[in-house]
Amino acid sequence: MTSTLRTLTVPLDGESAPEGLPSYLVRDDVLCWTRREAGLVGFGEAARFTATGPERFLEADIWWRHLVIEADITDHVECPGTGPVAFGSFAFSKASDHESRLIVPEIVVGVRDGRAWLTQITADDGELTEAGAFAALKGWLAPDPGAAVVLPDPAAVPNQATLKTGSLSEEDWMDAVTAGVAEIRTGKLEKLVLARDIVATVPEGVNAAEVLRQLAERYRECWTYGVDGLVGATPEMLIQVEGRTAQARVLAGTLDRRDAVGEAGLPLDYAERVLAGSEKQRHEHEIAIQSLTTQLAPFSEAMNAHDEPFILELPNVWHLASDVKAELTEVEGHVPTCLALINALHPTAAVCGTPTQVAGALIRELEHMDRGPYAGPVGWLDAAGNGEWGIALRGAVIESPTTVRLYAGCGIVEGSQPEAELAETWAKFRPMLESLGISN
């Protein structure tokens, strides 16, 4: 257990960051959770928790609650994300060797609903002052002498990056899809999510801050995340908690926007016709919604979801999407914490399949890889129990100064075709490939 934390939160002049939080993404070791111009950015490390195994969420929850109960908190802003916060990333599988983690930064900049703030967090005994907090922020924003070089403009200089397959070749992965469909046809399960990995080597050097800035600029409807070398822009919200209100965004059903090239009519009309009109895509989506609402119901006294999914339009793909909202039930005067909800919800059918245990076992058999943090929860939480946790999709792990491992997966149902699912993974790799300056 770390020493007692002390925190100071003060208002931040919005003119300090006229372009919003993405303008603070200047260091490769930055902690990040942003959407449009809002969210949280963290620098440094005041405390860290790590765990592996099936109890990783509950162990992290206990650690965090003890930490904030004992903390000395001065908060002059008082809104979700102020005071002590932790950024987190959790392994997808309870059997993973990858360490799940919560990281408490030394400095946090937050923007929400037009309000901006600065939080300093320390375990030292020195006095916390507004001037000291601003000085500390200025120090973190100074140029990082150890940062990788900025990637060249792909239009001006050819990128020398190379790609290679990861755990499975494309042919072997399509064989895994075929095997998954065969298992589904036996009736053992309804849906299976299979992922694959590729490795990018970037001789010029991987600039994580540049990757995050490009993702934040291009994928404004997604949540751009950066935690300890895990970077990406997810369109899927596992759970967002503010007070007693919980919300989620569920995605299942995907269409590559490149498929609309040459189609008559408006692209969105094409997406509605192909996605919403597809029995396979609707079935996959219904399974994902049922999975989330069933797991969330015991914690809720009221819940509502869209009767019909809507089309979420992203630069690379369209998705069938549904938003779910729930009022959480109080138990002995307390609503469940973010991490307690994640423990109950993860993994959903959107990233695993259903039934969960059958799908999980088949994933381990067919994928031949440890997903690590891919498709696991990623996000933040504060001392008041508020937080936002997405699913780590459209992302990658920076494994060395020049190598990045990218992940993408597909929902497999009875009507799935291996070649189409493989093409879908390439559409989902595209956000990270673009941000690395790699054309495909």
C-alpha positions in Angstrom: 0.0 0.0 0.0 1.3 3.4 -0.9 1.6 6.4 1.4 -1.5 8.6 2.0 -2.3 10.6 -1.2 -3.0 14.3 -1.1 -4.7 16.0 -4.0 -5.5 19.5 -5.1 -8.0 20.3 -7.9 -8.3 23.9 -9.3 -10.1 25.4 -12.3 -8.1 25.7 -15.5 -8.5 28.6 -17.9 -10.1 27.2 -21.0 -7.9 29.5 -23.1 -4.9 27.4 -21.9 -6.1 24.7 -24.3 -8.2 26.2 -27.0 -8.0 23.0 -29.1 -9.2 20.9 -26.1 -7.4 18.0 -24.5 -5.7 16.6 -27.7 -3.4 19.6 -27.5 -2.0 18.1 -24.3 -1.0 14.8 -26.0 2.7 15.7 -26.2 4.5 12.9 -24.4 4.8 9.2 -25.4 4.2 8.2 -21.7 1.0 10.3 -21.4 -2.2 8.7 -19.9 -5.2 9.5 -22.0 -9.0 9.1 -22.2 -10.5 11.7 -24.6 -13.5 12.1 -26.9 -13.9 15.1 -29.1 -12.2 17.9 -27.0 -13.1 16.4 -23.6 -11.9 13.8 -21.2 -8.8 13.3 -19.0 -5.0 13.4 -19.7 -2.5 12.4 -17.0 1.3 12.7 -16.5 3.6 10.9 -14.2 2.9 8.2 -11.7 2.0 8.8 -8.0 0.8 5.2 -7.4 0.3 1.9 -9.2 -1.6 -1.3 -8.7 -1.2 -4.5 -10.7 -2.9 -7.9 -10.6 -3.5 -11.0 -12.6 -6.1 -13.7 -12.4 -9.9 -14.0 -12.0 -10.1 -11.6 -9.1 -8.2 -8.8 -10.8 -11.2 -6.4 -10.9 -12.2 -6.9 -7.3 -8.6 -6.7 -6.0 -8.2 -3.4 -7.9 -11.5 -2.2 -6.5 -10.4 -2.9 -2.9 -7.0 -1.2 -3.5 -8.6 1.9 -4.9 -11.3 2.3 -2.2 -8.7 2.0 0.5 -6.5 4.5 -1.3 -9.2 7.2 -1.7 -10.8 6.7 1.8 -7.4 7.7 3.3 -6.6 10.4 0.8 -6.6 14.1 1.8 -8.7 15.7 -1.0 -9.1 19.4 -1.8 -11.4 19.9 -4.8 -12.4 23.4 -5.9 -14.2 22.1 -9.0 -16.2 19.0 -7.9 -17.4 17.2 -11.0 -16.8 13.7 -12.4 -13.1 13.2 -12.9 -11.9 15.8 -10.4 -10.0 14.8 -7.2 -7.9 11.6 -7.3 -8.3 9.6 -10.4 -6.8 6.4 -11.8 -6.3 5.3 -15.3 -6.7 1.6 -15.9 -6.2 -1.3 -18.3 -7.3 -4.9 -17.6 -6.4 -8.1 -19.3 -9.1 -9.7 -21.4 -8.7 -13.1 -19.9 -8.6 -14.3 -16.3 -5.9 -16.8 -17.5 -3.7 -14.1 -19.1 -0.1 -13.5 -18.0 -0.6 -9.8 -18.8 -0.7 -7.6 -15.7 -3.9 -5.6 -15.3 -3.2 -2.2 -13.8 -4.4 1.0 -12.2 -2.1 4.0 -12.5 -2.6 7.2 -10.4 -0.9 10.1 -12.2 0.9 13.0 -10.6 -0.9 15.6 -12.8 -4.3 15.4 -14.4 -5.9 17.8 -16.9 -9.6 17.4 -17.4 -12.3 19.0 -19.6 -16.0 18.3 -19.3 -19.1 20.3 -20.4 -17.0 23.4 -21.1 -15.2 23.3 -17.7 -11.5 22.6 -17.4 -9.4 21.7 -14.4 -6.0 20.8 -13.1 -5.4 18.2 -10.4 -2.0 17.5 -8.7 -1.7 14.2 -6.8 1.2 13.4 -4.5 2.3 11.1 -1.6 4.8 13.7 -0.4 4.4 16.0 2.6 5.0 19.2 0.8 2.3 21.9 0.6 0.0 21.7 -2.4 -0.6 25.1 -4.0 -2.3 26.3 -7.2 1.0 27.9 -8.3 2.8 24.6 -7.6 0.3 22.6 -9.6 0.6 24.9 -12.7 4.4 24.8 -12.4 4.3 21.0 -12.3 2.0 20.9 -15.4 4.4 23.2 -17.2 7.3 20.9 -16.4 5.4 17.9 -17.9 4.5 19.8 -21.0 8.1 20.7 -21.7 9.6 18.9 -24.7 10.5 15.3 -23.9 14.2 14.7 -24.9 13.6 11.0 -24.9 10.6 11.0 -27.2 10.8 9.1 -30.5 11.1 11.2 -33.6 7.9 12.4 -35.2 6.7 10.1 -38.0 7.3 11.6 -41.5 4.4 12.7 -43.6 3.4 9.6 -45.7 2.6 11.8 -48.6 6.1 13.3 -48.6 8.4 10.5 -47.5 7.7 6.8 -48.1 7.1 5.0 -44.8 9.5 2.1 -44.3 7.2 0.3 -42.0 6.6 -3.4 -42.5 3.8 -5.7 -41.5 3.9 -9.4 -40.6 1.3 -11.8 -39.3 1.1 -12.5 -35.6 0.0 -15.8 -33.9 -1.8 -17.2 -37.0 -1.4 -16.7 -40.7 -4.4 -15.4 -42.6 -5.1 -19.0 -43.9 -4.9 -20.5 -40.4 -7.1 -17.8 -39.0 -9.8 -18.4 -41.6 -9.6 -22.1 -40.7 -10.3 -21.1 -37.1 -13.4 -19.2 -38.3 -14.5 -22.3 -40.1 -14.0 -24.4 -37.0 -15.9 -21.8 -34.9 -18.9 -21.9 -37.3 -18.9 -25.7 -37.1 -19.1 -25.5 -33.3 -21.9 -23.0 -33.5 -23.8 -25.4 -35.8 -23.6 -28.1 -33.2 -25.7 -25.9 -30.9 -23.0 -25.6 -28.2 -22.9 -21.8 -28.6 -24.7 -19.0 -30.5 -21.8 -16.6 -31.1 -18.0 -16.6 -30.9 -15.6 -13.7 -31.2 -12.3 -14.5 -32.8 -9.4 -12.1 -32.9 -6.1 -12.0 -34.7 -2.9 -10.0 -34.4 -0.4 -8.4 -36.8 3.0 -6.8 -35.9 4.1 -3.5 -37.4 7.8 -2.6 -37.4 8.4 1.1 -37.8 12.2 1.8 -38.2 11.6 5.6 -37.9 10.4 5.1 -34.3 6.9 4.8 -32.8 5.7 8.2 -31.6 2.8 7.3 -29.2 1.8 10.9 -28.7 1.5 11.4 -32.4 -0.6 8.2 -32.7 -3.0 9.4 -30.0 -3.3 12.9 -31.5 -4.2 11.4 -34.9 -6.7 9.0 -33.5 -8.3 11.8 -31.5 -8.6 14.0 -34.6 -9.9 11.3 -37.0 -12.1 9.2 -34.7 -13.9 11.9 -32.8 -16.9 9.7 -32.0 -14.6 7.2 -30.4 -12.9 7.3 -27.0 -9.1 7.6 -27.6 -7.1 5.8 -24.9 -3.5 5.5 -23.9 -2.4 3.5 -20.8 1.1 2.2 -20.4 1.8 1.4 -24.0 -1.8 0.4 -24.9 -3.2 2.9 -27.4 -6.3 3.0 -29.5 -9.7 4.6 -30.2 -12.6 2.5 -29.1 -16.2 3.0 -30.3 -17.6 0.8 -27.6 -18.4 1.9 -24.0 -18.6 -1.0 -21.6 -19.9 1.1 -18.7 -20.0 4.8 -17.8 -21.0 5.7 -14.3 -22.0 9.1 -13.0 -23.7 9.0 -9.6 -26.4 6.4 -9.8 -26.7 6.5 -13.6 -24.9 3.9 -15.7 -24.7 3.9 -19.5 -23.2 1.6 -22.1 -22.8 1.6 -25.9 -23.0 -1.8 -27.5 -21.8 -2.6 -31.0 -22.2 -5.7 -33.1 -22.5 -5.7 -36.8 -19.9 -4.1 -39.0 -19.7 -2.9 -42.6 -16.5 -1.6 -44.2 -17.1 1.9 -45.7 -14.9 1.0 -48.6 -17.7 -1.4 -49.7 -19.9 1.6 -50.4 -17.7 2.9 -53.1 -19.6 3.1 -56.4 -23.0 2.4 -54.7 -25.9 4.5 -55.8 -27.5 6.8 -53.3 -26.2 8.1 -50.0 -23.6 6.0 -48.1 -25.6 6.0 -44.9 -28.6 4.7 -46.9 -26.4 1.9 -48.1 -25.3 1.1 -44.5 -28.9 1.0 -43.2 -29.9 -1.3 -46.1 -27.0 -3.7 -45.7 -26.5 -3.7 -41.9 -30.0 -3.1 -40.5 -31.5 -5.2 -43.3 -29.2 -8.2 -42.6 -30.6 -11.0 -40.5 -27.1 -12.2 -39.6 -26.0 -8.7 -38.5 -29.2 -8.1 -36.5 -28.9 -11.5 -34.8 -25.3 -10.8 -33.8 -26.4 -7.4 -32.4 -29.3 -8.8 -30.5 -27.0 -11.3 -28.8 -24.7 -8.6 -27.7 -27.5 -6.4 -26.3 -29.0 -9.4 -24.4 -25.7 -10.2 -22.9 -25.1 -6.7 -21.5 -28.7 -6.1 -20.2 -28.9 -9.5 -18.5 -25.6 -9.0 -16.7 -26.5 -5.4 -15.7 -30.1 -6.1 -14.6 -29.2 -7.3 -11.0 -27.5 -4.0 -10.3 -30.3 -1.8 -11.7 -33.7 -0.7 -10.6 -34.6 0.7 -14.1 -33.1 0.2 -17.5 -33.9 1.2 -21.1 -32.3 0.5 -24.4 -33.1 1.5 -28.0 -35.8 -0.6 -29.5 -33.9 -0.4 -32.8 -30.2 -0.1 -33.2 -28.8 2.9 -35.0 -26.0 3.2 -37.5 -22.8 4.5 -35.9 -20.7 6.2 -38.7 -16.9 6.1 -38.3 -14.2 6.9 -40.8 -13.4 3.3 -41.5 -16.6 1.4 -40.8 -20.3 1.5 -40.0 -21.6 -0.3 -36.9 -25.0 -1.4 -35.6 -25.1 0.3 -32.2 -27.4 0.6 -29.2 -27.2 2.7 -26.1 -28.3 1.3 -22.8 -29.1 3.4 -19.7 -29.7 2.2 -16.2 -30.4 3.6 -12.8 -28.3 1.7 -10.3 -29.7 0.1 -7.2 -28.4 1.2 -3.8 -27.3 -1.6 -1.5 -26.8 -0.5 2.1 -26.7 3.1 1.0 -24.1 2.6 -1.8 -24.3 2.0 -5.5 -21.9 -0.6 -7.0 -18.6 0.8 -8.0 -17.3 0.9 -11.6 -15.0 -2.0 -11.0 -17.7 -4.1 -9.4 -19.9 -3.6 -12.5 -17.0 -4.4 -14.8 -16.4 -7.6 -12.8 -20.0 -8.6 -13.5 -20.2 -7.4 -17.2 -16.8 -8.5 -18.6 -16.5 -10.2 -21.0 -19.7 -9.4 -22.9 -20.9 -11.3 -26.0 -19.6 -8.4 -28.1 -16.0 -9.4 -27.4 -16.3 -13.0 -26.3 -19.5 -14.8 -27.4 -22.3 -16.7 -25.7 -22.5 -18.7 -23.6 -19.5 -17.0 -22.1 -17.7 -20.1 -20.7 -18.1 -22.1 -23.9 -17.0 -19.2 -26.1 -14.0 -18.4 -23.8 -12.7 -21.9 -23.9 -13.1 -22.0 -27.7 -11.2 -18.7 -28.1 -8.3 -20.1 -26.1 -8.3 -23.2 -28.4 -8.6 -21.5 -31.7 -6.8 -18.1 -31.4 -3.4 -19.5 -30.3 -2.5 -16.2 -28.6 -2.9 -14.3 -25.3 -5.0 -11.3 -26.1 -3.3 -9.3 -23.3 -5.3 -6.1 -22.8 -7.0 -6.3 -26.2 -10.8 -6.4 -25.7 -10.3 -5.8 -22.0 -11.7 -2.8 -20.1 -9.8 0.4 -20.4 -10.6 3.8 -18.8 -10.6 5.7 -15.6 -12.4 6.1 -12.2 -12.5 8.8 -9.5 -12.9 8.7 -5.7 -16.7 9.4 -5.9 -17.3 6.2 -7.9 -17.7 7.9 -11.3 -15.8 6.5 -14.3 -15.8 5.6 -17.9 -14.6 2.2 -19.1 -14.5 1.3 -22.8 -13.5 -2.0 -24.4 -9.9 -1.8 -25.7 -10.7 -2.2 -29.4 -9.2 -0.6 -32.5 -6.0 -0.5 -30.6 -2.5 -1.9 -30.3 0.3 -2.5 -27.8 3.6 -0.7 -28.3 6.1 -3.5 -27.6 9.3 -1.7 -28.3 10.5 1.7 -29.7 10.0 0.4 -33.2 7.4 -2.4 -32.9 3.6 -2.4 -32.4 1.2 -5.3 -32.1 -2.2 -4.6 -33.5 -5.4 -6.6 -32.7 -8.8 -6.9 -34.4 -11.6 -9.4 -34.0 -15.0 -10.4 -35.5 -18.2 -11.8 -34.2 -18.8 -15.2 -35.6 -22.3 -16.6 -36.0 -23.8 -19.4 -38.1 -23.8 -17.5 -41.3 -20.2 -16.1 -41.1 -17.9 -16.5 -44.1 -14.1 -16.8 -43.4 -13.1 -14.5 -46.2 -15.5 -11.8 -45.2 -14.5 -12.0 -41.6 -10.8 -11.7 -42.6 -11.6 -8.6 -44.6 -13.5 -7.1 -41.6 -10.3 -7.5 -39.5 -8.4 -5.4 -42.0 -11.1 -2.7 -41.8 -10.7 -2.7 -38.0 -6.9 -2.5 -38.2 -7.2 0.6 -40.4 -7.4 3.2 -37.6 -4.1 2.1 -36.0 -2.4 1.6 -39.4 -3.4 5.1 -40.5 -2.1 6.6 -37.2 1.2 4.8 -37.8 1.4 6.2 -41.3 1.0 2.7 -42.9 -1.3 2.3 -45.9 -3.0 -1.0 -46.5 
